[in-house]
Amino acid sequence: MIKRFRYSSLFEKKLRSYTKEQRQEIIAEIETFAQDPFAIHLRTHPLRPPMAGQYSFSIFPNLLITFRFLKPDHSEVIFYDIGGHEIYK
């Protein structure tokens, strides 16, 4: 279970660009992620170089969040980016 979230300025800026309804759906999925970061429907997976050490999970089929676990027990994460598959570039 994740107890603490941190957010990059890029993540916060992009999150504000979504509509209120979209943000509510995103927050609902983040709450699911907080309970179980590896829930099957989130499709959480580690990323390859040059983003090695980071993970991503899916909110919608073409809406992803990249993040890193900050503690070995997975109790703290930082969200780096949100968007479509272009966030991998």
Secondary structure as GFF3:
##gff-version 3
##sequence-region A 1 89
A	DSSP	beta_strand	4	7	.	.	.	ID=ss1
A	DSSP	alpha_helix	9	16	.	.	.	ID=ss2
A	DSSP	alpha_helix	20	35	.	.	.	ID=ss3
A	DSSP	three_ten_helix	40	42	.	.	.	ID=ss4
A	DSSP	beta_strand	45	46	.	.	.	ID=ss5
A	DSSP	beta_strand	55	60	.	.	.	ID=ss6
A	DSSP	beta_strand	63	69	.	.	.	ID=ss7
A	DSSP	beta_strand	76	83	.	.	.	ID=ss8
A	DSSP	three_ten_helix	85	88	.	.	.	ID=ss9
###
